């Protein structure tokens, strides 16, 4: 039986819970995966099961080690190559995209090769109704070929609230924590505005910032803002997934703010049409941590409709909302988060259309 080829130059499979989950589920259904990528320093790149094989591009050169039943390209750089490989092998191919690039932001010359690469795809995985419509329009993909799979992991992760952060940061046990996990230094994440906002928080709340990676820019940022009364920094970066779960369960709320800067193709309409592509938000909900979000479209509406935490239209509203948030409300929200994740985000559920498609491929005789 032929394996599936996934071409993902970025090579961050091990730290992307959504892509890791997709690969895991495919393997559980009898599929072997060949994962092609660049070597990346500081990024874990190793197979965690026998039916996954890492194949590294040497000096940027792609050499196929097998023939494949299906080729999947991840994001723009992935689909540009995947389409050519699939054409060479005369097999179907698909797209998993975590970014949408818009022609009016990138220019037609940059966008056109991506459109051409998508012209014969069998499916494209995107996240959410509005976001999927934008991908269909920008990449000229029939909407019926798009599979909505939110950026989320597998299954809820229950756990008791723990004192890890209180102990490490010497916080009193009654202190409530708003946790930010992600790209602390990015302008679109609004962390500087959030830090300034803490000056108006009451004495019961503190902001803890956790950057995924420890680098020079982050260290400079941390040094600049260290010493502020209601701002703390996570004691450790570069945590494994299990360690990250412990960190999340130490918080009361998880914050995820998005503000398009239009500084580049990643920070413009790609964020404006966020949909269900925030892995940060889904990770909080997966662990039963209510969220603090601003006006980000589909997800902020869900926060209101399903009582998943705090939705603010302006950060000016946040201090008063936090003051009015007590642990009894957080407990109710926590169960709402688990229920919402299970029904609307859980990869175990949302991957079904992709499995159906691969099942049809298998029955047609081209299956892995």
VEXFI-271525 format. One record per residue (C-alpha): residue number from 0; x, y, z. Coordinates in nm, 3 decimals, always signed. Example, Ala and Ser with C-alpha at 12.3 -4.5 7.8 and 13.67 -1.06 7.14 Angstrom:
! residues 2
0/+1.230/-0.450/+0.780 $
1/+1.367/-0.106/+0.714 $
! end
This chain:
! residues 368
0/+0.000/+0.000/+0.000 $
1/+0.135/+0.339/-0.095 $
2/+0.197/+0.609/+0.169 $
3/+0.077/+0.968/+0.167 $
4/+0.333/+1.240/+0.104 $
5/+0.304/+1.563/+0.305 $
6/+0.525/+1.844/+0.177 $
7/+0.573/+2.109/+0.445 $
8/+0.893/+2.313/+0.405 $
9/+0.847/+2.485/+0.741 $
10/+0.899/+2.154/+0.918 $
11/+0.724/+2.233/+1.248 $
12/+0.500/+1.924/+1.255 $
13/+0.600/+1.830/+1.610 $
14/+0.492/+2.164/+1.757 $
15/+0.170/+2.208/+1.558 $
16/-0.099/+2.018/+1.758 $
17/-0.346/+2.040/+1.470 $
18/-0.116/+1.901/+1.202 $
19/+0.023/+1.647/+1.448 $
20/-0.332/+1.536/+1.521 $
21/-0.420/+1.506/+1.153 $
22/-0.113/+1.290/+1.092 $
23/-0.185/+1.079/+1.402 $
24/-0.543/+1.009/+1.297 $
25/-0.443/+0.919/+0.942 $
26/-0.188/+0.673/+1.080 $
27/-0.450/+0.524/+1.312 $
28/-0.656/+0.456/+1.000 $
29/-0.379/+0.255/+0.841 $
30/-0.203/+0.530/+0.646 $
31/+0.174/+0.567/+0.631 $
32/+0.306/+0.924/+0.616 $
33/+0.621/+1.052/+0.450 $
34/+0.681/+1.404/+0.581 $
35/+0.913/+1.615/+0.363 $
36/+1.059/+1.933/+0.514 $
37/+1.367/+2.146/+0.571 $
38/+1.582/+2.087/+0.876 $
39/+1.522/+2.361/+1.132 $
40/+1.753/+2.439/+1.421 $
41/+1.573/+2.470/+1.752 $
42/+1.260/+2.293/+1.625 $
43/+1.201/+1.931/+1.731 $
44/+1.185/+1.712/+1.421 $
45/+1.143/+1.346/+1.498 $
46/+0.886/+1.077/+1.425 $
47/+0.686/+0.962/+1.727 $
48/+0.545/+0.650/+1.561 $
49/+0.673/+0.390/+1.317 $
50/+0.435/+0.480/+1.034 $
51/+0.575/+0.837/+1.007 $
52/+0.898/+0.898/+0.819 $
53/+1.078/+1.233/+0.817 $
54/+1.253/+1.305/+0.487 $
55/+1.469/+1.616/+0.491 $
56/+1.542/+1.830/+0.188 $
57/+1.918/+1.832/+0.144 $
58/+2.046/+2.168/+0.017 $
59/+1.688/+2.253/-0.072 $
60/+1.663/+1.964/-0.318 $
61/+1.360/+1.734/-0.316 $
62/+1.429/+1.369/-0.391 $
63/+1.134/+1.133/-0.380 $
64/+1.201/+0.810/-0.191 $
65/+0.878/+0.635/-0.291 $
66/+0.565/+0.665/-0.503 $
67/+0.251/+0.796/-0.334 $
68/-0.125/+0.758/-0.341 $
69/-0.184/+1.121/-0.242 $
70/+0.029/+1.433/-0.206 $
71/-0.061/+1.707/+0.044 $
72/+0.101/+2.050/+0.043 $
73/+0.095/+2.266/+0.354 $
74/+0.052/+2.641/+0.293 $
75/+0.170/+2.828/-0.015 $
76/+0.523/+2.691/-0.041 $
77/+0.393/+2.342/+0.019 $
78/+0.125/+2.346/-0.248 $
79/+0.357/+2.494/-0.512 $
80/+0.574/+2.183/-0.491 $
81/+0.296/+1.934/-0.409 $
82/+0.111/+2.019/-0.730 $
83/+0.420/+1.945/-0.939 $
84/+0.497/+1.622/-0.757 $
85/+0.137/+1.505/-0.797 $
86/+0.143/+1.590/-1.167 $
87/+0.468/+1.396/-1.206 $
88/+0.329/+1.093/-1.021 $
89/-0.018/+1.130/-1.176 $
90/-0.190/+1.113/-0.837 $
91/-0.441/+1.341/-0.661 $
92/-0.327/+1.617/-0.430 $
93/-0.468/+1.847/-0.165 $
94/-0.390/+2.156/+0.042 $
95/-0.378/+2.224/+0.414 $
96/-0.353/+2.597/+0.467 $
97/-0.295/+2.786/+0.788 $
98/-0.240/+3.118/+0.608 $
99/-0.442/+3.294/+0.338 $
100/-0.258/+3.536/+0.114 $
101/-0.462/+3.802/-0.066 $
102/-0.373/+3.925/-0.413 $
103/-0.442/+4.289/-0.330 $
104/-0.180/+4.263/-0.053 $
105/+0.085/+4.042/-0.217 $
106/+0.048/+4.149/-0.578 $
107/-0.075/+3.934/-0.866 $
108/+0.274/+3.809/-0.961 $
109/+0.317/+3.651/-0.617 $
110/-0.036/+3.513/-0.596 $
111/-0.079/+3.371/-0.947 $
112/+0.152/+3.065/-0.903 $
113/-0.046/+2.967/-0.594 $
114/-0.374/+2.995/-0.783 $
115/-0.234/+2.779/-1.063 $
116/-0.107/+2.522/-0.813 $
117/-0.458/+2.496/-0.666 $
118/-0.631/+2.464/-1.002 $
119/-0.651/+2.083/-0.992 $
120/-0.658/+2.005/-0.622 $
121/-0.906/+1.752/-0.488 $
122/-0.958/+1.926/-0.153 $
123/-0.836/+2.216/+0.057 $
124/-0.851/+2.229/+0.437 $
125/-0.939/+2.566/+0.586 $
126/-1.097/+2.695/+0.910 $
127/-1.444/+2.843/+0.939 $
128/-1.718/+2.964/+0.709 $
129/-1.600/+3.318/+0.631 $
130/-1.234/+3.218/+0.617 $
131/-1.308/+2.929/+0.383 $
132/-1.506/+3.157/+0.154 $
133/-1.209/+3.392/+0.134 $
134/-0.974/+3.105/+0.050 $
135/-1.213/+2.985/-0.219 $
136/-1.225/+3.332/-0.373 $
137/-0.854/+3.414/-0.350 $
138/-0.725/+3.077/-0.469 $
139/-1.013/+3.018/-0.714 $
140/-1.107/+2.688/-0.552 $
141/-1.468/+2.566/-0.576 $
142/-1.622/+2.607/-0.232 $
143/-1.743/+2.247/-0.242 $
144/-1.381/+2.127/-0.237 $
145/-1.303/+2.303/+0.090 $
146/-1.312/+2.101/+0.413 $
147/-1.361/+2.306/+0.730 $
148/-1.127/+2.177/+1.001 $
149/-1.053/+2.428/+1.278 $
150/-0.698/+2.466/+1.406 $
151/-0.741/+2.247/+1.713 $
152/-0.604/+1.934/+1.873 $
153/-0.768/+1.608/+1.978 $
154/-1.005/+1.570/+2.271 $
155/-1.059/+1.778/+2.582 $
156/-0.778/+1.790/+2.836 $
157/-0.924/+1.800/+3.184 $
158/-0.696/+1.879/+3.474 $
159/-0.708/+2.043/+3.813 $
160/-0.597/+2.401/+3.856 $
161/-0.236/+2.383/+3.974 $
162/+0.000/+2.625/+4.155 $
163/+0.290/+2.599/+3.908 $
164/+0.286/+2.969/+3.814 $
165/+0.196/+3.090/+4.162 $
166/+0.492/+2.902/+4.304 $
167/+0.742/+2.999/+4.033 $
168/+0.641/+3.366/+4.034 $
169/+0.582/+3.390/+4.410 $
170/+0.220/+3.495/+4.367 $
171/-0.031/+3.470/+4.654 $
172/-0.261/+3.167/+4.607 $
173/-0.573/+3.382/+4.577 $
174/-0.429/+3.578/+4.282 $
175/-0.612/+3.513/+3.953 $
176/-0.402/+3.471/+3.639 $
177/-0.465/+3.590/+3.283 $
178/-0.226/+3.387/+3.067 $
179/-0.099/+3.483/+2.722 $
180/+0.075/+3.211/+2.520 $
181/+0.220/+3.282/+2.180 $
182/+0.420/+3.545/+1.997 $
183/+0.467/+3.801/+2.273 $
184/+0.666/+4.050/+2.066 $
185/+0.436/+4.060/+1.762 $
186/+0.252/+4.389/+1.708 $
187/-0.065/+4.214/+1.589 $
188/-0.089/+4.033/+1.926 $
189/-0.150/+4.366/+2.106 $
190/+0.068/+4.262/+2.401 $
191/+0.208/+4.610/+2.457 $
192/-0.145/+4.754/+2.479 $
193/-0.244/+4.466/+2.707 $
194/+0.053/+4.533/+2.934 $
195/-0.041/+4.901/+2.955 $
196/-0.398/+4.799/+3.035 $
197/-0.287/+4.610/+3.348 $
198/-0.229/+4.942/+3.523 $
199/-0.607/+4.962/+3.565 $
200/-0.658/+4.602/+3.682 $
201/-0.757/+4.544/+4.042 $
202/-0.531/+4.371/+4.293 $
203/-0.687/+4.028/+4.229 $
204/-0.549/+3.984/+3.877 $
205/-0.206/+3.946/+3.716 $
206/-0.096/+3.899/+3.354 $
207/+0.152/+3.619/+3.279 $
208/+0.321/+3.622/+2.938 $
209/+0.467/+3.306/+2.787 $
210/+0.665/+3.321/+2.464 $
211/+0.691/+2.988/+2.283 $
212/+1.061/+3.036/+2.205 $
213/+1.343/+3.205/+2.392 $
214/+1.531/+3.441/+2.160 $
215/+1.712/+3.774/+2.177 $
216/+1.408/+3.985/+2.084 $
217/+1.196/+3.821/+2.350 $
218/+1.465/+3.858/+2.614 $
219/+1.493/+4.230/+2.536 $
220/+1.116/+4.266/+2.553 $
221/+1.104/+4.083/+2.886 $
222/+1.380/+4.296/+3.032 $
223/+1.207/+4.616/+2.924 $
224/+0.874/+4.528/+3.087 $
225/+1.004/+4.343/+3.393 $
226/+0.916/+4.505/+3.721 $
227/+0.565/+4.617/+3.629 $
228/+0.327/+4.547/+3.914 $
229/+0.074/+4.327/+3.738 $
230/+0.294/+4.179/+3.465 $
231/+0.493/+3.857/+3.501 $
232/+0.682/+3.641/+3.256 $
233/+0.664/+3.265/+3.240 $
234/+0.978/+3.119/+3.398 $
235/+1.053/+2.892/+3.102 $
236/+1.016/+2.895/+2.722 $
237/+1.033/+2.610/+2.474 $
238/+0.802/+2.379/+2.668 $
239/+0.689/+2.039/+2.546 $
240/+0.318/+1.981/+2.486 $
241/+0.277/+1.806/+2.823 $
242/+0.456/+2.089/+3.003 $
243/+0.240/+2.342/+2.818 $
244/-0.073/+2.170/+2.948 $
245/+0.050/+2.214/+3.303 $
246/+0.111/+2.583/+3.235 $
247/-0.238/+2.635/+3.090 $
248/-0.403/+2.460/+3.384 $
249/-0.229/+2.708/+3.616 $
250/-0.432/+2.997/+3.467 $
251/-0.785/+3.128/+3.521 $
252/-0.829/+3.296/+3.183 $
253/-0.639/+3.274/+2.855 $
254/-0.607/+3.588/+2.646 $
255/-0.593/+3.598/+2.265 $
256/-0.605/+3.937/+2.097 $
257/-0.569/+3.997/+1.724 $
258/-0.526/+4.329/+1.546 $
259/-0.431/+4.330/+1.176 $
260/-0.134/+4.559/+1.118 $
261/-0.130/+4.521/+0.737 $
262/+0.249/+4.534/+0.766 $
263/+0.288/+4.222/+0.553 $
264/+0.088/+3.941/+0.391 $
265/+0.059/+3.749/+0.719 $
266/-0.074/+4.037/+0.929 $
267/-0.343/+4.186/+0.709 $
268/-0.660/+4.018/+0.584 $
269/-0.517/+3.685/+0.694 $
270/-0.589/+3.803/+1.051 $
271/-0.899/+4.003/+0.960 $
272/-1.067/+3.680/+0.847 $
273/-0.935/+3.474/+1.138 $
274/-1.226/+3.230/+1.154 $
275/-1.141/+2.924/+1.363 $
276/-0.769/+2.935/+1.283 $
277/-0.645/+3.044/+1.626 $
278/-0.460/+2.751/+1.778 $
279/-0.412/+2.963/+2.088 $
280/-0.785/+2.997/+2.151 $
281/-0.859/+2.633/+2.077 $
282/-0.580/+2.523/+2.316 $
283/-0.731/+2.728/+2.597 $
284/-1.078/+2.587/+2.533 $
285/-0.945/+2.232/+2.501 $
286/-0.808/+2.265/+2.855 $
287/-1.123/+2.429/+2.993 $
288/-0.967/+2.774/+3.027 $
289/-1.214/+3.054/+2.944 $
290/-1.083/+3.310/+2.698 $
291/-1.046/+3.685/+2.672 $
292/-1.089/+3.795/+2.310 $
293/-1.145/+4.118/+2.121 $
294/-1.359/+4.168/+1.810 $
295/-1.227/+3.890/+1.586 $
296/-1.544/+3.789/+1.404 $
297/-1.665/+3.431/+1.427 $
298/-1.486/+3.337/+1.749 $
299/-1.587/+3.647/+1.945 $
300/-1.950/+3.572/+1.857 $
301/-1.907/+3.218/+1.991 $
302/-1.762/+3.354/+2.315 $
303/-2.079/+3.559/+2.364 $
304/-2.329/+3.296/+2.247 $
305/-2.180/+3.002/+2.440 $
306/-2.045/+3.196/+2.742 $
307/-1.684/+3.096/+2.692 $
308/-1.527/+3.389/+2.873 $
309/-1.486/+3.761/+2.811 $
310/-1.536/+3.940/+2.478 $
311/-1.430/+4.306/+2.478 $
312/-1.480/+4.545/+2.190 $
313/-1.209/+4.768/+2.332 $
314/-0.938/+4.700/+2.586 $
315/-1.083/+4.990/+2.786 $
316/-1.360/+4.748/+2.888 $
317/-1.124/+4.483/+3.024 $
318/-1.042/+4.614/+3.376 $
319/-1.409/+4.635/+3.474 $
320/-1.486/+4.297/+3.317 $
321/-1.205/+4.133/+3.514 $
322/-1.318/+4.295/+3.838 $
323/-1.663/+4.147/+3.784 $
324/-1.527/+3.799/+3.707 $
325/-1.523/+3.566/+4.006 $
326/-1.423/+3.203/+4.034 $
327/-1.784/+3.080/+4.036 $
328/-1.833/+3.231/+3.688 $
329/-1.500/+3.088/+3.574 $
330/-1.618/+2.743/+3.685 $
331/-1.935/+2.771/+3.475 $
332/-1.740/+2.900/+3.176 $
333/-1.493/+2.613/+3.215 $
334/-1.760/+2.350/+3.148 $
335/-1.894/+2.558/+2.859 $
336/-1.545/+2.559/+2.708 $
337/-1.522/+2.181/+2.723 $
338/-1.867/+2.143/+2.566 $
339/-1.793/+2.389/+2.286 $
340/-1.458/+2.230/+2.207 $
341/-1.605/+1.881/+2.189 $
342/-1.888/+1.985/+1.957 $
343/-1.727/+2.244/+1.731 $
344/-1.346/+2.218/+1.742 $
345/-1.233/+1.868/+1.838 $
346/-1.018/+1.729/+1.559 $
347/-1.142/+1.379/+1.638 $
348/-1.483/+1.496/+1.515 $
349/-1.399/+1.760/+1.256 $
350/-1.157/+1.543/+1.057 $
351/-1.441/+1.313/+0.944 $
352/-1.483/+1.467/+0.592 $
353/-1.112/+1.419/+0.521 $
354/-1.129/+1.056/+0.635 $
355/-1.434/+1.007/+0.413 $
356/-1.245/+1.148/+0.116 $
357/-0.945/+0.922/+0.177 $
358/-1.181/+0.629/+0.225 $
359/-1.328/+0.693/-0.121 $
360/-0.975/+0.714/-0.263 $
361/-0.895/+0.381/-0.101 $
362/-1.208/+0.217/-0.244 $
363/-1.126/+0.351/-0.588 $
364/-0.796/+0.165/-0.582 $
365/-0.554/+0.453/-0.542 $
366/-0.549/+0.437/-0.166 $
367/-0.256/+0.414/+0.066 $
! end
